[in-house]
Amino acid sequence: MAKILIRAMVLPMTGPEDFYPEGEIAIENDRILFVGEKGSTPDSFVPERIIDLPDDVVMPGLINTHTHAAMTMLRSYADDLPLMPWLQTKIWPFEDKLSDEDIYWGTLLALGEMIQSGTTTMLDMYASMSHVAKAVLEAGTRGVLARGLIGNAPNGEKALAENIELVREYHGAGKGRIQIMFGPHAPYTCSGEFLQRVKQEADRLGVGIHIHVAETEDEIGTIKEQYGKTPVQWLDELGLFGGHVVAAHCVHLTEEDRDILAQRKVCVAHNPESNMKLNSGTAPVPELRSRGVLVGLGTDGASSNNNLDMFGEMRSAALQQKLTKGATTLPAYEVLQMATVDGARSLGLKDVGMLVPGYKADLISIDFDQPHFYPRFSVPAHLVYVAHAGDVRTVMVDGELLMEERQLKTIDIKRVCHEVEKRAKAIAESF
């Protein structure tokens, strides 16, 4: 459909004071043409369809800046363990048995869950990424995809070659909905030489890097013992920073680390619920933001969360910082910025994350005509402290409706759930 007019309460995320209690958004093809008060769209715009949502808040789609989508296959498979035993004794052995098709179905399940909960873009790091790309193209979402690279593993070189091929085949696919990055897993799973080669390839191909950094105290101790530095200092010394880098977690940082991240313009993907569940710690989000570091929000994988609900991440991000640093820390609107405009900028997406003319028509609507949204003193506060995944009614990406009246339009979710259940149980029973 070429021209759509949406009438609703509109939160464009262009500033704390910008809100239209009765607003409208004019969309042509994949772009926003106009945002303003109801009735103010230029007369020259003649919509082919009008969507009236007077009790919904329309806002930019949520940006998940760090996940492992296909890990829906492992949801609740290995809970209540710290990170390294969790990875070494449960997660990695299970992942070794995942086929390309398993990863495709697990990713489709994740995308269905993300659409239903208002996430329109993800940064995903995993294996079999051509199958992940296939799922993203079918679902209609936006995806920044990084092939996970464990340089110390026997297939490290093969994985690096796959990441290079992924750039060539899928960077810019789906009319730009897919972007590719390189995904070295972490400083403790990749040698310095391997990381430098990854950096060279990323620079040569003009794409970014996504990597886990300073997630746990164990990681800090390991890198300190091997190199006499913190992970951030070591990566900086290797020259990994300086281009487009998204560092996931960044929980355990010294003052020098924080300054390096700011100076090198490294973006941070904050994963509060995964960090809490795995007892990794609390990331210094306000301190990073005060230095000008772009901080987005991520869910991590469904095996360490255990859902992909970005509304839950917003609430957890706010409450975790208030618990440790005071009630005025990280107010609601700032958290919304992290989940939308800052997340988009972190991923290098220049025309996503706000509702303004010229930007992509990536948006969601939240049904505010429910008891838990009354009285409506503050829409930003309600979105952060009250809203949950089930409140999302409408999802649009590139001007295409992916969900309407809570019904998915691009994914047969019942079939996907059946396939994932069958495949995941078969793998678990093989041990």
C-alpha positions in Angstrom: 0.0 0.0 0.0 1.5 3.3 -1.1 -0.1 5.9 1.1 -1.3 5.5 4.7 -2.5 8.0 7.2 -2.3 6.9 10.9 -4.3 8.9 13.5 -3.3 8.3 17.1 -1.4 9.7 20.1 2.1 10.3 18.7 5.4 10.2 20.5 8.0 11.0 17.9 11.0 10.7 20.1 12.4 14.0 18.9 12.5 15.6 22.4 11.0 15.2 25.9 8.4 17.9 25.2 7.3 16.5 21.8 4.0 14.7 22.0 0.7 14.9 20.0 -2.3 13.8 22.1 -4.2 13.8 18.9 -1.8 13.4 16.1 -1.2 11.9 12.7 1.5 10.4 10.6 1.5 10.4 6.8 3.4 7.6 5.1 4.2 7.0 1.5 5.8 3.7 0.5 8.6 3.1 3.0 9.0 6.7 4.3 7.3 9.1 6.7 6.1 12.3 4.9 4.6 14.2 7.7 4.1 14.1 11.5 1.9 16.6 13.4 -1.4 17.4 15.0 -4.6 15.7 13.7 -5.9 17.5 10.6 -2.6 19.2 9.8 -1.3 16.9 7.1 -1.1 18.8 3.8 -4.2 18.5 1.6 -2.0 17.3 -1.3 -1.6 14.0 0.6 -4.5 11.7 -0.3 -4.2 8.5 1.7 -5.2 5.1 0.2 -5.9 3.9 3.7 -6.6 5.6 7.1 -5.8 3.7 10.3 -7.6 5.2 13.3 -6.0 4.3 16.6 -7.3 7.1 19.0 -6.4 5.2 22.2 -3.0 4.0 21.0 0.4 5.6 21.4 2.4 5.4 18.2 6.2 5.6 18.6 9.3 4.4 16.8 9.8 0.6 16.7 12.1 -0.7 19.4 15.8 -1.4 18.6 17.3 -4.6 20.2 21.1 -3.9 20.0 22.3 -7.3 21.2 20.7 -10.7 20.9 21.3 -14.3 19.7 17.9 -14.9 18.0 18.1 -18.6 17.4 18.8 -19.2 21.1 15.1 -19.4 21.5 15.9 -23.0 20.8 17.5 -23.1 24.3 14.9 -21.1 26.2 14.8 -22.4 29.8 17.1 -25.3 28.9 19.9 -24.2 31.3 18.8 -21.8 34.0 20.2 -20.6 37.3 23.9 -21.0 36.4 26.7 -18.4 36.2 28.0 -17.5 32.8 31.0 -19.7 32.3 29.6 -23.0 33.6 26.3 -22.1 31.7 28.3 -21.7 28.5 30.7 -24.6 28.9 28.6 -27.3 30.3 25.2 -26.6 28.7 25.0 -24.0 26.0 28.0 -24.8 23.8 27.3 -28.6 23.7 23.7 -27.9 22.7 24.7 -25.4 20.1 27.2 -27.9 18.5 24.1 -30.0 17.5 22.1 -27.1 15.9 21.7 -27.5 12.2 21.2 -24.7 9.7 17.5 -25.4 9.6 17.3 -25.4 13.4 18.8 -21.9 13.4 16.4 -20.8 10.7 13.3 -21.9 12.7 14.7 -20.6 16.0 15.3 -17.2 14.4 11.8 -17.1 13.0 10.4 -17.8 16.4 12.5 -15.0 17.8 11.3 -12.6 15.1 7.7 -13.5 15.7 8.2 -12.8 19.4 10.0 -9.5 18.7 7.3 -8.3 16.3 4.6 -9.1 18.8 6.5 -7.2 21.5 7.3 -4.1 19.3 10.9 -4.7 18.3 11.5 -3.8 14.6 15.3 -4.0 14.5 17.8 -6.4 16.0 21.6 -6.8 16.1 22.0 -10.5 16.0 25.2 -12.5 16.5 25.2 -16.2 15.8 26.1 -19.0 13.3 24.5 -20.0 10.0 23.8 -16.4 9.4 22.6 -16.8 5.8 19.7 -18.8 7.3 19.2 -16.0 9.8 19.1 -13.5 6.9 16.5 -15.6 5.1 14.3 -15.5 8.2 14.7 -11.7 8.5 13.8 -11.2 4.9 10.7 -13.4 5.3 9.6 -11.7 8.5 10.0 -8.2 7.1 11.9 -6.8 10.1 15.2 -4.9 10.0 18.3 -6.9 11.0 22.0 -6.1 11.6 23.7 -9.5 11.4 27.1 -10.6 12.6 28.5 -14.1 12.2 29.7 -15.1 15.7 33.5 -15.8 15.5 35.3 -17.8 18.2 38.9 -17.4 16.9 40.3 -20.0 19.3 37.9 -22.7 18.0 38.8 -25.2 15.3 36.3 -23.6 12.9 37.6 -20.0 13.5 39.0 -19.5 10.1 36.0 -21.1 8.4 33.7 -18.8 10.4 35.7 -15.7 9.4 35.3 -16.7 5.7 31.6 -17.1 6.2 31.4 -13.6 7.7 33.2 -12.2 4.7 30.8 -14.0 2.3 27.8 -12.8 4.4 28.9 -9.2 3.7 29.1 -9.9 0.0 25.8 -11.7 -0.2 23.5 -9.9 2.2 24.8 -6.4 3.1 22.0 -4.1 2.0 19.6 -6.9 1.1 15.9 -6.5 1.5 16.1 -2.9 0.2 18.5 -2.1 2.9 16.7 -3.9 5.8 19.7 -6.1 6.3 23.1 -4.8 7.3 26.2 -6.9 8.1 28.9 -6.6 10.8 31.7 -8.9 11.9 31.1 -10.7 15.2 34.2 -11.8 17.1 32.7 -13.3 20.2 34.9 -11.9 23.1 38.4 -11.1 24.1 38.8 -14.4 25.9 37.7 -16.5 22.9 39.8 -14.7 20.2 43.5 -14.2 20.0 45.0 -10.8 19.4 46.1 -11.8 15.9 42.6 -13.1 15.0 41.0 -9.9 16.3 43.4 -7.7 14.2 42.5 -9.8 11.1 38.8 -9.3 11.8 39.4 -5.5 12.1 41.3 -5.5 8.8 38.5 -7.3 7.0 35.8 -5.1 8.5 37.7 -2.0 7.4 38.3 -3.4 4.0 34.6 -4.2 3.5 33.4 -1.0 5.2 31.3 -2.6 7.9 31.3 -2.6 11.7 32.2 -5.0 14.5 30.1 -6.5 17.3 31.8 -8.0 20.3 31.1 -9.0 24.0 33.3 -6.9 26.3 33.9 -6.8 30.0 30.8 -8.9 30.8 32.0 -10.7 33.9 34.7 -10.5 36.6 36.0 -13.9 35.3 36.7 -12.2 31.9 38.5 -9.3 33.6 40.7 -11.8 35.6 41.5 -13.9 32.5 42.5 -11.0 30.3 44.5 -9.4 33.2 46.4 -12.6 33.7 47.1 -13.0 30.0 47.9 -9.5 29.0 48.2 -7.4 32.1 45.3 -5.1 31.0 41.6 -4.8 31.1 39.7 -6.1 28.1 38.9 -2.6 26.9 42.5 -1.5 27.2 43.7 -4.6 25.4 41.2 -4.3 22.6 42.2 -0.6 22.2 45.9 -1.5 22.1 45.1 -4.1 19.4 43.5 -1.3 17.3 40.0 -2.9 17.3 38.4 0.3 18.2 38.2 3.4 16.0 35.7 2.3 13.5 32.1 1.3 14.1 32.1 -1.0 17.1 29.2 -2.1 19.2 30.4 -3.6 22.5 27.9 -5.8 24.4 27.5 -5.6 28.2 30.5 -3.5 29.3 29.6 -4.2 32.9 33.1 -4.1 34.6 34.8 -0.9 33.5 37.5 1.2 35.1 37.5 5.0 34.7 40.2 4.6 32.0 38.0 2.1 30.2 35.1 4.5 30.2 37.3 7.2 28.8 38.6 4.9 26.1 35.1 3.9 25.0 34.1 7.6 24.8 37.2 8.7 22.9 37.0 5.8 20.4 33.2 6.4 20.0 32.5 2.7 20.8 28.7 2.1 21.2 27.5 0.0 24.1 24.6 -2.6 24.1 23.3 -2.7 27.6 21.5 -6.0 28.6 20.2 -5.5 32.1 18.1 -8.7 32.5 20.7 -11.0 31.2 23.3 -9.3 33.4 21.1 -9.8 36.4 20.1 -13.4 35.7 23.7 -14.5 35.1 24.9 -12.4 38.1 27.3 -10.5 35.8 26.7 -7.2 37.5 25.3 -3.7 36.8 26.8 -1.7 33.9 27.7 1.9 34.6 25.1 3.3 32.1 24.8 6.9 33.5 28.6 7.3 33.7 28.9 6.1 30.0 26.1 8.4 28.9 27.6 11.4 30.7 30.7 10.9 28.6 28.8 10.9 25.4 28.9 7.1 24.8 25.9 5.9 22.8 24.1 3.2 24.9 21.4 1.1 23.4 19.4 -1.7 25.0 19.4 -5.4 24.2 17.8 -8.5 25.4 20.7 -10.9 24.9 19.5 -14.4 23.9 16.3 -16.1 25.1 18.4 -18.7 27.0 19.8 -16.0 29.4 16.8 -13.8 29.8 14.4 -15.7 29.0 12.3 -13.5 26.7 12.9 -10.9 24.0 10.6 -8.2 25.5 12.2 -4.8 25.1 9.6 -3.2 27.3 10.8 -5.5 30.1 14.4 -4.4 29.4 13.5 -0.7 29.6 11.9 -1.2 33.0 14.7 -3.3 34.3 17.3 -0.9 33.0 15.7 2.0 34.8 15.0 0.2 38.1 18.5 -1.4 38.2 20.2 2.0 38.0 17.8 3.6 40.5 18.5 0.8 43.0 22.3 1.4 42.8 22.6 5.1 42.1 19.4 6.8 43.3 15.8 7.4 42.3 16.4 10.3 39.9 18.9 8.2 37.8 18.0 7.3 34.3 14.5 8.8 34.0 11.9 7.3 31.7 12.4 9.4 28.6 16.1 8.7 28.6 15.4 5.0 28.7 13.0 5.4 25.8 15.8 7.1 23.9 18.1 4.2 24.6 15.5 1.8 23.2 14.8 3.9 20.0 16.9 6.7 18.7 20.2 5.9 20.5 19.8 2.2 19.6 19.4 3.1 16.0 22.4 5.4 16.0 24.4 2.7 17.8 23.8 0.4 14.9 24.7 3.0 12.3 21.1 3.4 11.1 20.7 7.1 10.2 17.0 7.1 9.2 15.5 4.9 11.9 14.6 5.5 15.6 12.4 8.7 15.3 9.2 9.6 13.7 10.2 12.5 11.4 9.7 13.3 7.7 12.2 11.5 5.6 12.8 8.6 8.1 11.8 5.0 7.5 8.3 4.1 8.5 9.3 1.8 11.3 6.7 2.3 14.0 4.6 0.5 16.6 1.3 1.3 18.4 0.6 0.5 22.1 -3.0 0.0 23.2 -3.4 2.6 26.0 -7.1 1.8 26.5 -6.5 -0.6 29.3 -6.8 -0.2 33.1 -3.0 -0.2 33.8 -2.6 2.9 31.6 -5.1 5.1 33.6 -4.7 7.9 34.6 -2.4 9.1 31.9 -0.2 11.5 33.7 3.0 10.6 31.8 3.1 8.6 28.6 6.9 8.1 28.8 6.6 6.8 32.3 3.8 4.5 31.3 5.8 3.1 28.4 8.8 2.3 30.6 7.2 1.3 34.0 3.8 -0.1 33.0 3.8 -1.3 29.4 4.5 -4.9 28.5 4.8 -7.0 25.3 1.1 -7.8 25.1 0.1 -4.2 24.8 1.5 -3.8 21.3 -1.3 -3.7 18.7 0.4 -2.6 15.4 3.9 -3.0 14.0 5.2 -1.5 10.7 8.6 -1.7 9.1 9.5 0.1 5.8 5.8 1.1 5.5 4.7 -2.6 5.5 2.4 -3.8 8.3 3.9 -6.8 10.0 1.2 -7.0 12.7 -2.2 -5.5 12.8 -4.8 -5.9 15.6 -2.2 -8.2 17.3 -2.2 -10.6 14.3 1.1 -11.4 12.7 0.9 -11.0 8.9 4.3 -12.4 7.8 4.9 -15.4 10.1 2.8 -18.5 10.7 3.6 -18.5 14.4 1.8 -21.7 15.2 3.7 -23.6 12.7 7.0 -22.0 13.9 6.3 -22.9 17.5 5.5 -26.5 16.6 8.8 -26.8 14.6 10.9 -25.3 17.3 9.3 -27.5 20.0 10.0 -30.6 17.9 13.6 -29.7 17.0 14.7 -28.4 20.4 13.3 -31.5 22.3 15.0 -33.8 19.8 18.4 -32.2 20.5 17.9 -32.2 24.3 17.0 -35.9 24.2 20.1 -36.8 22.3 22.4 -36.1 25.2 
